[in-house]
């Protein structure tokens, strides 16, 4: 028999997850007709709110949940080290929740977080929707999102420790323009869509200010099992742009191999920049240009921000957004 979740109730009542959560927690901000519709859906489906979760705000566990995609574990190792070291200093236990397509659905993660009565949550980008974050807010769970800058109006008690990827891309493209390079392409990374969206926004803005349109955002469908197989096909029919931007090392290396197989030389025919640095970029020949992002600091600052939020520190009540700086680390794949 299928387990009924808060998602099912929201769908049945045609309301948001947050609205269902407010009704469960007897909030007075829900209209009476909406409240009745949600309660009818709860009764119809036989949904049973967790009693422990409803009393969440009354207890503390000195436990913090970290939620991230299983596929990005290797790329976030330094961030995790920073998170863990600061959590240890302030005597917080860590509960990991990893998400994986078809295995750990977000609804299961949310229910586990609520039932576990954690004090706070660290979220990596591209994990929770705005609606799902609002549900956690309804249970008075402070959150810090680490990675890229949150867009739009933030929900409740949410902090953000981020790299400004839009500014990074904007400044880089303008530097390319100054060198006479306006033929630029960017390869999409499907595992980091929020970062890609912000990078593209920066490129779009730089192009728009020059009266140009950026039209070389390279994406591919799920029929390709890897970026290498796609790029190998792609460069058989497309000449590489004068400058190519990739997000992760695996994409950069795939692009280098695909270009070489198709007879293109780096950096003579095309230059390459990979946004995220890793040890593998210096193992390639030519060595790959990148950015120095202080990943350990991202994690350490994010955890320290959350610990301050948990004790309602006055220094973070007004501003919970912290931008971490980056620097260029250009090597042999750029001139």
C-alpha positions as a Markdown table, in Angstrom:
| # | Residue | x | y | z |
|---|---|---|---|---|
| 1 | Unk | 0.0 | 0.0 | 0.0 |
| 2 | Unk | 1.4 | 3.4 | -1.0 |
| 3 | Unk | 2.4 | 5.6 | 1.9 |
| 4 | Unk | 0.5 | 8.9 | 1.9 |
| 5 | Unk | 2.8 | 12.0 | 2.2 |
| 6 | Unk | 2.3 | 15.7 | 2.5 |
| 7 | Unk | 2.9 | 15.9 | -1.3 |
| 8 | Unk | -0.2 | 13.8 | -1.9 |
| 9 | Unk | -2.3 | 16.0 | 0.4 |
| 10 | Unk | -1.1 | 19.1 | -1.4 |
| 11 | Unk | -2.0 | 17.6 | -4.8 |
| 12 | Unk | -5.4 | 16.5 | -3.6 |
| 13 | Unk | -6.3 | 19.9 | -2.1 |
| 14 | Unk | -4.6 | 21.8 | -5.0 |
| 15 | Unk | -2.5 | 23.9 | -2.6 |
| 16 | Unk | 1.2 | 24.3 | -1.9 |
| 17 | Unk | 3.2 | 22.2 | 0.4 |
| 18 | Unk | 3.6 | 25.1 | 2.7 |
| 19 | Unk | -0.2 | 25.6 | 3.0 |
| 20 | Unk | -0.6 | 22.0 | 4.0 |
| 21 | Unk | 2.1 | 22.4 | 6.6 |
| 22 | Unk | 0.4 | 25.6 | 8.0 |
| 23 | Unk | -2.9 | 23.7 | 8.4 |
| 24 | Unk | -1.2 | 20.8 | 10.1 |
| 25 | Unk | 0.5 | 23.2 | 12.5 |
| 26 | Unk | -2.7 | 25.1 | 13.1 |
| 27 | Unk | -1.4 | 28.4 | 11.7 |
| 28 | Unk | -3.9 | 31.3 | 11.7 |
| 29 | Unk | -2.7 | 32.7 | 8.3 |
| 30 | Unk | -4.7 | 30.2 | 6.2 |
| 31 | Unk | -8.1 | 31.1 | 4.9 |
| 32 | Unk | -11.0 | 29.1 | 6.4 |
| 33 | Unk | -12.1 | 27.6 | 3.0 |
| 34 | Unk | -8.6 | 26.6 | 2.2 |
| 35 | Unk | -8.1 | 25.1 | 5.7 |
| 36 | Unk | -11.3 | 23.0 | 5.2 |
| 37 | Unk | -10.2 | 21.8 | 1.8 |
| 38 | Unk | -6.9 | 20.7 | 3.2 |
| 39 | Unk | -8.5 | 18.9 | 6.1 |
| 40 | Unk | -10.9 | 17.2 | 3.8 |
| 41 | Unk | -8.0 | 16.0 | 1.7 |
| 42 | Unk | -6.2 | 14.7 | 4.8 |
| 43 | Unk | -9.3 | 12.8 | 5.9 |
| 44 | Unk | -9.9 | 11.4 | 2.4 |
| 45 | Unk | -6.4 | 10.1 | 1.9 |
| 46 | Unk | -5.9 | 9.0 | 5.5 |
| 47 | Unk | -2.8 | 11.1 | 6.0 |
| 48 | Unk | -1.4 | 11.0 | 9.6 |
| 49 | Unk | 0.9 | 14.0 | 10.5 |
| 50 | Unk | 3.8 | 12.9 | 12.6 |
| 51 | Unk | 3.2 | 13.9 | 16.2 |
| 52 | Unk | 6.9 | 14.3 | 16.8 |
| 53 | Unk | 7.2 | 16.7 | 13.9 |
| 54 | Unk | 4.3 | 18.8 | 15.1 |
| 55 | Unk | 6.2 | 19.3 | 18.4 |
| 56 | Unk | 9.5 | 20.0 | 16.7 |
| 57 | Unk | 9.9 | 23.6 | 17.9 |
| 58 | Unk | 9.7 | 22.5 | 21.5 |
| 59 | Unk | 12.9 | 20.5 | 21.5 |
| 60 | Unk | 16.6 | 20.7 | 20.5 |
| 61 | Unk | 18.8 | 17.8 | 19.5 |
| 62 | Unk | 22.2 | 19.5 | 18.7 |
| 63 | Unk | 22.0 | 17.8 | 15.3 |
| 64 | Unk | 22.4 | 19.5 | 11.9 |
| 65 | Unk | 21.3 | 17.9 | 8.7 |
| 66 | Unk | 23.4 | 18.2 | 5.5 |
| 67 | Unk | 21.6 | 17.6 | 2.2 |
| 68 | Unk | 23.4 | 17.1 | -1.0 |
| 69 | Unk | 23.3 | 15.1 | -4.3 |
| 70 | Unk | 25.1 | 11.8 | -4.2 |
| 71 | Unk | 26.5 | 12.5 | -7.6 |
| 72 | Unk | 28.2 | 15.7 | -6.3 |
| 73 | Unk | 29.9 | 14.1 | -3.3 |
| 74 | Unk | 33.4 | 14.0 | -4.8 |
| 75 | Unk | 33.1 | 17.6 | -6.0 |
| 76 | Unk | 32.0 | 18.9 | -2.6 |
| 77 | Unk | 34.6 | 17.1 | -0.4 |
| 78 | Unk | 36.4 | 20.3 | 0.7 |
| 79 | Unk | 33.1 | 22.1 | 1.4 |
| 80 | Unk | 32.1 | 19.1 | 3.6 |
| 81 | Unk | 35.4 | 19.3 | 5.4 |
| 82 | Unk | 34.8 | 22.9 | 6.3 |
| 83 | Unk | 31.2 | 22.1 | 7.5 |
| 84 | Unk | 32.3 | 19.2 | 9.6 |
| 85 | Unk | 35.3 | 21.0 | 11.3 |
| 86 | Unk | 33.2 | 23.9 | 12.4 |
| 87 | Unk | 30.3 | 21.6 | 13.5 |
| 88 | Unk | 32.8 | 19.7 | 15.7 |
| 89 | Unk | 34.1 | 23.0 | 17.3 |
| 90 | Unk | 30.5 | 23.9 | 18.4 |
| 91 | Unk | 29.6 | 20.3 | 19.4 |
| 92 | Unk | 27.0 | 19.7 | 16.8 |
| 93 | Unk | 26.3 | 16.2 | 15.4 |
| 94 | Unk | 25.8 | 15.7 | 11.7 |
| 95 | Unk | 23.1 | 13.8 | 9.9 |
| 96 | Unk | 23.7 | 13.3 | 6.2 |
| 97 | Unk | 20.9 | 13.1 | 3.6 |
| 98 | Unk | 22.0 | 12.3 | 0.1 |
| 99 | Unk | 19.6 | 12.5 | -2.8 |
| 100 | Unk | 19.8 | 10.3 | -5.9 |
| 101 | Unk | 17.4 | 10.1 | -8.8 |
| 102 | Unk | 14.8 | 7.4 | -8.2 |
| 103 | Unk | 16.2 | 6.4 | -4.8 |
| 104 | Unk | 16.1 | 9.3 | -2.3 |
| 105 | Unk | 13.2 | 11.5 | -3.3 |
| 106 | Unk | 13.0 | 14.9 | -1.8 |
| 107 | Unk | 9.7 | 14.2 | -0.1 |
| 108 | Unk | 11.4 | 11.3 | 1.8 |
| 109 | Unk | 14.3 | 13.6 | 2.8 |
| 110 | Unk | 12.0 | 16.3 | 4.0 |
| 111 | Unk | 10.0 | 13.9 | 6.2 |
| 112 | Unk | 13.2 | 12.4 | 7.6 |
| 113 | Unk | 14.5 | 15.9 | 8.5 |
| 114 | Unk | 11.3 | 16.8 | 10.2 |
| 115 | Unk | 10.9 | 13.5 | 12.1 |
| 116 | Unk | 14.6 | 13.6 | 13.2 |
| 117 | Unk | 14.0 | 17.0 | 14.9 |
| 118 | Unk | 17.3 | 18.4 | 13.6 |
| 119 | Unk | 18.1 | 22.0 | 14.8 |
| 120 | Unk | 19.1 | 23.2 | 11.4 |
| 121 | Unk | 19.8 | 22.3 | 7.8 |
| 122 | Unk | 22.7 | 22.9 | 5.3 |
| 123 | Unk | 21.4 | 22.6 | 1.8 |
| 124 | Unk | 23.5 | 22.4 | -1.4 |
| 125 | Unk | 22.1 | 24.1 | -4.4 |
| 126 | Unk | 19.6 | 22.4 | -6.7 |
| 127 | Unk | 18.2 | 20.2 | -3.9 |
| 128 | Unk | 15.1 | 21.9 | -2.6 |
| 129 | Unk | 12.4 | 23.8 | -4.4 |
| 130 | Unk | 11.2 | 27.1 | -2.9 |
| 131 | Unk | 8.0 | 25.4 | -1.8 |
| 132 | Unk | 9.9 | 22.6 | -0.1 |
| 133 | Unk | 12.1 | 25.1 | 1.7 |
| 134 | Unk | 9.0 | 26.9 | 3.0 |
| 135 | Unk | 7.7 | 23.6 | 4.5 |
| 136 | Unk | 10.9 | 23.4 | 6.6 |
| 137 | Unk | 10.5 | 27.0 | 7.5 |
| 138 | Unk | 7.0 | 26.3 | 8.8 |
| 139 | Unk | 8.6 | 23.8 | 11.2 |
| 140 | Unk | 10.9 | 26.6 | 12.3 |
| 141 | Unk | 14.0 | 24.9 | 11.0 |
| 142 | Unk | 16.8 | 27.4 | 10.2 |
| 143 | Unk | 18.6 | 26.8 | 6.9 |
| 144 | Unk | 21.7 | 27.8 | 5.1 |
| 145 | Unk | 22.1 | 27.3 | 1.4 |
| 146 | Unk | 25.7 | 26.9 | 0.2 |
| 147 | Unk | 27.0 | 27.2 | -3.3 |
| 148 | Unk | 25.5 | 29.9 | -5.5 |
| 149 | Unk | 23.4 | 33.0 | -4.8 |
| 150 | Unk | 19.8 | 32.5 | -4.1 |
| 151 | Unk | 17.5 | 34.3 | -6.5 |
| 152 | Unk | 14.4 | 36.2 | -5.7 |
| 153 | Unk | 12.8 | 36.8 | -2.3 |
| 154 | Unk | 14.2 | 34.4 | 0.3 |
| 155 | Unk | 11.9 | 32.5 | 2.6 |
| 156 | Unk | 11.9 | 33.0 | 6.3 |
| 157 | Unk | 15.0 | 32.1 | 8.3 |
| 158 | Unk | 17.3 | 31.2 | 5.4 |
| 159 | Unk | 21.0 | 32.1 | 5.1 |
| 160 | Unk | 23.1 | 32.0 | 2.0 |
| 161 | Unk | 26.9 | 31.5 | 1.6 |
| 162 | Unk | 27.7 | 31.8 | -2.0 |
| 163 | Unk | 30.0 | 32.4 | -5.0 |
| 164 | Unk | 28.7 | 35.1 | -7.3 |
| 165 | Unk | 28.9 | 33.0 | -10.5 |
| 166 | Unk | 27.0 | 35.6 | -12.5 |
| 167 | Unk | 29.6 | 38.2 | -11.7 |
| 168 | Unk | 32.4 | 35.7 | -12.4 |
| 169 | Unk | 31.0 | 35.0 | -15.9 |
| 170 | Unk | 30.2 | 38.7 | -16.6 |
| 171 | Unk | 33.8 | 39.8 | -15.8 |
| 172 | Unk | 35.4 | 36.9 | -17.7 |
| 173 | Unk | 33.4 | 37.6 | -20.9 |
| 174 | Unk | 34.3 | 41.3 | -20.7 |
| 175 | Unk | 37.9 | 40.3 | -20.5 |
| 176 | Unk | 37.5 | 38.2 | -23.6 |
| 177 | Unk | 35.9 | 41.1 | -25.4 |
| 178 | Unk | 38.9 | 43.3 | -24.5 |
| 179 | Unk | 41.1 | 40.6 | -26.2 |
| 180 | Unk | 38.9 | 40.7 | -29.3 |
| 181 | Unk | 37.2 | 37.4 | -28.5 |
| 182 | Unk | 33.4 | 37.4 | -28.9 |
| 183 | Unk | 32.9 | 33.8 | -30.1 |
| 184 | Unk | 32.2 | 32.2 | -26.8 |
| 185 | Unk | 30.3 | 29.0 | -25.9 |
| 186 | Unk | 29.3 | 27.4 | -22.6 |
| 187 | Unk | 28.7 | 23.7 | -22.0 |
| 188 | Unk | 25.7 | 23.0 | -19.7 |
| 189 | Unk | 26.3 | 20.9 | -16.5 |
| 190 | Unk | 23.0 | 19.1 | -15.7 |
| 191 | Unk | 24.2 | 18.4 | -12.1 |
| 192 | Unk | 24.5 | 22.1 | -11.3 |
| 193 | Unk | 21.7 | 23.8 | -13.0 |
| 194 | Unk | 21.4 | 26.8 | -10.6 |
| 195 | Unk | 25.1 | 27.6 | -11.1 |
| 196 | Unk | 24.7 | 27.2 | -14.8 |
| 197 | Unk | 21.7 | 29.6 | -14.8 |
| 198 | Unk | 23.7 | 32.2 | -13.0 |
| 199 | Unk | 26.8 | 31.8 | -15.2 |
| 200 | Unk | 24.6 | 32.2 | -18.3 |
| 201 | Unk | 23.0 | 35.3 | -16.8 |
| 202 | Unk | 26.4 | 36.9 | -16.5 |
| 203 | Unk | 27.3 | 36.0 | -20.1 |
| 204 | Unk | 24.0 | 37.2 | -21.4 |
| 205 | Unk | 24.4 | 40.6 | -19.6 |
| 206 | Unk | 27.9 | 41.1 | -20.9 |
| 207 | Unk | 26.8 | 40.3 | -24.5 |
| 208 | Unk | 23.7 | 42.6 | -24.1 |
| 209 | Unk | 25.8 | 45.5 | -23.0 |
| 210 | Unk | 27.7 | 45.2 | -26.3 |
| 211 | Unk | 24.5 | 45.0 | -28.3 |
| 212 | Unk | 25.1 | 41.3 | -29.0 |
| 213 | Unk | 23.1 | 38.1 | -28.3 |
| 214 | Unk | 24.7 | 35.1 | -26.6 |
| 215 | Unk | 23.5 | 32.0 | -28.6 |
| 216 | Unk | 26.1 | 29.3 | -27.9 |
| 217 | Unk | 24.8 | 27.7 | -24.7 |
| 218 | Unk | 25.5 | 24.1 | -25.5 |
| 219 | Unk | 23.1 | 21.5 | -24.0 |
| 220 | Unk | 22.3 | 17.9 | -24.8 |
| 221 | Unk | 19.6 | 15.4 | -23.9 |
| 222 | Unk | 19.6 | 12.2 | -21.9 |
| 223 | Unk | 20.2 | 10.0 | -24.9 |
| 224 | Unk | 23.9 | 10.8 | -24.3 |
| 225 | Unk | 25.4 | 8.9 | -21.4 |
| 226 | Unk | 28.3 | 11.3 | -20.9 |
| 227 | Unk | 29.5 | 14.8 | -22.0 |
| 228 | Unk | 32.3 | 13.0 | -23.8 |
| 229 | Unk | 30.1 | 11.0 | -26.1 |
| 230 | Unk | 28.0 | 14.2 | -26.8 |
| 231 | Unk | 31.0 | 16.4 | -27.5 |
| 232 | Unk | 32.7 | 13.8 | -29.7 |
| 233 | Unk | 29.6 | 13.9 | -31.9 |
| 234 | Unk | 29.1 | 17.6 | -31.6 |
| 235 | Unk | 32.6 | 18.7 | -32.8 |
| 236 | Unk | 32.3 | 16.5 | -35.8 |
| 237 | Unk | 29.7 | 18.9 | -37.2 |
| 238 | Unk | 30.5 | 22.1 | -35.2 |
| 239 | Unk | 33.7 | 24.1 | -35.0 |
| 240 | Unk | 34.6 | 24.9 | -31.4 |
| 241 | Unk | 34.1 | 28.5 | -30.3 |
| 242 | Unk | 37.2 | 30.6 | -29.8 |
| 243 | Unk | 36.6 | 30.3 | -26.1 |
| 244 | Unk | 34.7 | 27.5 | -24.3 |
| 245 | Unk | 33.5 | 27.5 | -20.7 |
| 246 | Unk | 32.8 | 24.3 | -18.8 |
| 247 | Unk | 31.8 | 23.8 | -15.2 |
| 248 | Unk | 33.5 | 20.6 | -14.0 |
| 249 | Unk | 36.8 | 18.9 | -14.7 |
| 250 | Unk | 35.1 | 15.9 | -16.4 |
| 251 | Unk | 33.5 | 18.2 | -18.9 |
| 252 | Unk | 36.8 | 20.1 | -19.5 |
| 253 | Unk | 38.7 | 16.9 | -20.1 |
| 254 | Unk | 36.0 | 15.4 | -22.3 |
| 255 | Unk | 36.1 | 18.6 | -24.4 |
| 256 | Unk | 39.9 | 18.5 | -24.7 |
| 257 | Unk | 39.7 | 14.9 | -25.9 |
| 258 | Unk | 36.9 | 15.5 | -28.3 |
| 259 | Unk | 38.6 | 18.5 | -29.8 |
| 260 | Unk | 41.9 | 16.6 | -30.3 |
| 261 | Unk | 40.1 | 13.7 | -32.0 |
| 262 | Unk | 38.4 | 16.1 | -34.4 |
| 263 | Unk | 41.7 | 17.8 | -35.2 |
| 264 | Unk | 41.4 | 21.0 | -33.1 |
| 265 | Unk | 44.3 | 22.3 | -31.0 |
| 266 | Unk | 44.0 | 23.9 | -27.6 |
| 267 | Unk | 44.7 | 26.8 | -27.1 |
| 268 | Unk | 45.6 | 27.6 | -30.8 |
| 269 | Unk | 42.1 | 26.8 | -32.3 |
| 270 | Unk | 40.1 | 27.1 | -29.1 |
| 271 | Unk | 40.7 | 28.2 | -25.6 |
| 272 | Unk | 39.2 | 26.5 | -22.5 |
| 273 | Unk | 38.3 | 27.6 | -19.0 |
| 274 | Unk | 36.8 | 25.2 | -16.3 |
| 275 | Unk | 35.0 | 27.0 | -13.5 |
| 276 | Unk | 35.6 | 24.4 | -10.7 |
| 277 | Unk | 39.2 | 23.7 | -9.9 |
| 278 | Unk | 40.4 | 20.2 | -9.2 |
| 279 | Unk | 43.7 | 18.3 | -9.0 |
| 280 | Unk | 43.0 | 16.6 | -12.4 |
| 281 | Unk | 43.2 | 20.0 | -14.2 |
| 282 | Unk | 47.0 | 20.2 | -13.6 |
| 283 | Unk | 47.4 | 16.6 | -14.7 |
| 284 | Unk | 46.3 | 17.3 | -18.2 |
| 285 | Unk | 48.5 | 18.6 | -21.0 |
| 286 | Unk | 48.0 | 21.4 | -21.6 |
| 287 | Unk | 47.1 | 22.3 | -18.0 |
| 288 | Unk | 43.6 | 23.6 | -17.8 |
| 289 | Unk | 42.7 | 27.2 | -16.8 |
| 290 | Unk | 40.3 | 27.6 | -13.9 |
| 291 | Unk | 39.2 | 29.7 | -10.9 |
| 292 | Unk | 40.4 | 29.4 | -7.4 |
| 293 | Unk | 37.2 | 29.0 | -5.2 |
| 294 | Unk | 37.9 | 28.6 | -1.5 |
| 295 | Unk | 35.6 | 25.6 | -1.0 |
| 296 | Unk | 36.7 | 24.8 | 2.5 |
| 297 | Unk | 35.8 | 28.4 | 3.5 |
| 298 | Unk | 32.4 | 28.0 | 1.9 |
| 299 | Unk | 31.7 | 25.1 | 4.2 |
| 300 | Unk | 33.2 | 26.6 | 7.3 |
| 301 | Unk | 31.5 | 30.0 | 6.9 |
| 302 | Unk | 28.1 | 28.3 | 6.1 |
| 303 | Unk | 28.3 | 26.2 | 9.3 |
| 304 | Unk | 29.3 | 29.1 | 11.4 |
| 305 | Unk | 26.5 | 31.2 | 10.0 |
| 306 | Unk | 24.0 | 28.4 | 10.9 |
| 307 | Unk | 25.4 | 28.1 | 14.5 |
| 308 | Unk | 24.8 | 31.8 | 14.9 |
| 309 | Unk | 21.3 | 31.6 | 13.5 |
| 310 | Unk | 20.5 | 28.7 | 16.0 |
| 311 | Unk | 21.3 | 30.9 | 19.0 |
| 312 | Unk | 19.7 | 34.0 | 17.4 |
| 313 | Unk | 23.0 | 35.9 | 17.3 |
| 314 | Unk | 22.3 | 39.7 | 16.8 |
| 315 | Unk | 25.1 | 39.9 | 14.2 |
| 316 | Unk | 23.2 | 37.8 | 11.6 |
| 317 | Unk | 19.6 | 38.8 | 12.3 |
| 318 | Unk | 19.6 | 41.5 | 9.6 |
| 319 | Unk | 21.9 | 40.0 | 7.0 |
| 320 | Unk | 22.4 | 36.3 | 6.4 |
| 321 | Unk | 24.0 | 36.6 | 3.0 |
| 322 | Unk | 27.7 | 36.1 | 2.8 |
| 323 | Unk | 29.6 | 36.3 | -0.6 |
| 324 | Unk | 32.9 | 34.4 | -0.8 |
| 325 | Unk | 35.5 | 35.8 | -3.1 |
| 326 | Unk | 37.2 | 34.0 | -6.0 |
| 327 | Unk | 40.3 | 34.5 | -8.2 |
| 328 | Unk | 41.6 | 33.5 | -11.6 |
| 329 | Unk | 44.0 | 30.6 | -11.9 |
| 330 | Unk | 44.7 | 30.6 | -15.7 |
| 331 | Unk | 47.1 | 28.1 | -17.1 |
| 332 | Unk | 48.0 | 26.7 | -20.5 |
| 333 | Unk | 44.5 | 26.3 | -22.1 |
| 334 | Unk | 44.2 | 30.1 | -22.4 |
| 335 | Unk | 46.6 | 32.6 | -24.0 |
